[in-house]
């Protein structure tokens, strides 16, 4: 005996609602590597990804600050994420890139470049694919980690909270360097 048409339509409608809910629950992340480890940040924080370009070194800046770049007439400070995480700095390769991100710390919004070894891809993760950050065993300070993402192949990705990666003092340093460079007009064109 065939199923009544109404039940079939209701089931299809329920399936479509479940798919819509799953799509709405997913969050997109940009994945990148540092020292062979996979990291990610919410795509909503990312403005764009640039190939590595000449970075103008700024005197008397902290070691983690590589310098500044000119991005369409705007001075953008570039931070070496490796150094921020206590890793050794690496040689620039063809894969090295600058991720332009917007961070918000204590109500202050700042655009900066984050130097990464390579950018991988944009992935979608659902809440059930995220695990709490481990209390031990990572090379990155736990306060920087938002969660551990489970990739479809079973591997883990360290999900960073970029708003916590940088302290308010560092953001103040970055903003100070940006305003000095904008005033001097000494940055190189990107």
C-alpha positions in Angstrom: 0.0 0.0 0.0 1.5 3.3 -1.0 2.2 6.0 1.6 -0.3 8.8 1.7 0.9 11.8 -0.2 0.5 14.1 2.7 2.9 12.1 4.9 5.5 12.1 2.1 5.3 15.9 1.7 5.5 16.4 5.4 8.6 14.2 5.7 10.2 16.0 2.8 9.4 19.4 4.5 10.9 18.1 7.8 14.0 17.0 6.0 14.4 20.4 4.3 13.9 22.2 7.6 16.6 20.0 9.2 18.9 20.8 6.3 18.2 24.5 6.7 18.8 24.3 10.5 22.1 22.6 9.9 23.2 25.2 7.3 22.2 28.0 9.7 24.1 26.4 12.5 27.4 26.0 10.6 30.1 28.6 10.9 32.8 29.2 8.3 36.4 29.3 9.3 39.6 30.1 7.4 42.2 27.5 8.0 45.9 28.2 7.9 49.2 26.7 9.2 51.9 27.7 11.6 54.9 25.4 12.1 53.0 22.4 10.6 49.9 22.8 12.8 46.4 23.6 11.5 44.7 26.7 12.9 41.5 28.5 12.0 39.7 31.7 12.7 36.1 32.7 12.0 35.8 34.0 8.4 33.8 36.9 9.8 37.1 38.2 11.3 38.9 38.0 7.9 38.9 40.9 5.5 41.2 39.3 2.9 44.3 37.2 2.4 47.3 38.6 0.7 50.4 37.1 -0.8 53.5 38.0 1.2 54.7 41.5 0.3 57.5 43.8 1.4 56.9 44.8 5.0 58.4 48.1 6.1 60.1 47.6 9.4 59.3 50.2 12.1 62.1 51.1 14.6 61.5 50.5 18.3 58.6 48.1 17.9 58.1 44.8 19.7 59.7 41.8 18.1 56.4 40.2 17.2 55.5 43.2 15.1 57.1 42.7 11.7 56.3 46.2 10.4 53.6 47.8 8.3 52.2 47.4 4.8 50.3 49.9 2.6 46.9 48.4 1.8 45.2 50.6 -0.7 46.4 53.7 1.0 45.9 52.5 4.6 48.8 51.6 6.9 48.2 48.0 8.3 50.6 46.7 11.0 51.7 43.1 10.4 52.1 40.7 13.4 54.1 37.4 13.2 51.7 34.8 14.7 54.5 32.4 15.2 56.3 34.9 17.5 53.0 35.8 19.2 52.6 32.1 20.1 56.2 31.7 21.3 57.4 29.8 18.2 60.5 30.5 16.2 60.2 32.9 13.3 60.3 31.1 9.9 61.8 32.0 6.5 59.4 33.5 4.0 58.3 31.0 1.3 56.0 31.1 -1.7 53.2 29.9 0.6 53.7 32.6 3.3 50.7 35.0 3.4 49.3 37.9 5.3 45.7 37.4 6.7 44.1 40.8 7.1 41.8 40.5 10.1 39.7 42.8 12.2 40.0 42.4 16.0 37.8 43.9 18.6 39.4 44.3 22.1 37.7 46.3 24.8 35.5 48.0 22.3 38.4 49.0 20.1 38.3 47.7 16.5 41.6 47.4 14.8 42.7 46.0 11.4 46.0 44.2 11.3 47.8 41.6 9.2 48.6 38.3 10.7 51.6 36.5 9.1 50.9 32.8 8.5 53.0 30.0 6.9 50.2 29.2 4.5 46.4 29.5 4.1 44.6 26.3 3.4 40.8 26.6 2.8 37.5 27.8 4.1 35.6 25.1 6.0 32.1 24.9 7.5 31.8 23.4 11.0 28.7 22.7 13.0 28.6 23.1 16.8 28.8 19.3 17.2 32.2 19.4 15.4 33.7 21.6 18.0 35.2 20.4 21.3 36.3 22.5 24.3 39.9 23.6 24.3 42.3 21.1 26.0 43.7 22.3 29.3 47.2 20.8 28.5 49.2 19.7 25.5 49.0 22.6 23.0 51.9 24.9 22.0 49.5 27.9 22.1 48.3 29.6 25.2 44.8 28.2 26.1 43.3 31.6 26.5 43.8 32.1 22.7 41.9 28.9 21.8 38.2 29.1 21.2 37.7 25.4 20.5 39.2 22.3 18.8 37.5 21.7 15.5 37.0 18.1 14.2 37.7 17.9 10.5 35.8 15.4 8.3 39.0 13.3 8.0 39.2 13.0 11.9 42.0 15.5 12.3 41.8 18.4 14.7 42.1 22.1 13.9 42.9 24.7 16.6 40.2 27.3 16.5 41.6 30.7 17.5 39.7 33.5 19.1 41.5 36.4 17.4 40.1 38.9 19.8 42.0 37.2 22.6 45.2 36.5 20.7 46.2 40.1 21.1 46.2 42.1 24.3 45.0 45.7 24.7 48.6 46.8 25.1 49.6 45.2 21.8 46.6 46.7 20.0 47.6 50.1 21.5 51.2 49.5 20.2 49.8 48.6 16.7 47.5 51.7 16.6 50.4 53.9 17.7 52.6 52.6 15.0 49.8 52.9 12.4 49.2 56.6 13.3 52.9 57.4 13.3 53.3 55.8 9.8 50.2 57.5 8.4 51.5 60.8 9.6 55.0 60.3 8.1 53.9 58.9 4.7 57.0 56.6 4.7 55.3 53.2 3.9 56.1 51.4 0.7 53.3 50.6 -1.8 52.0 47.0 -1.6 
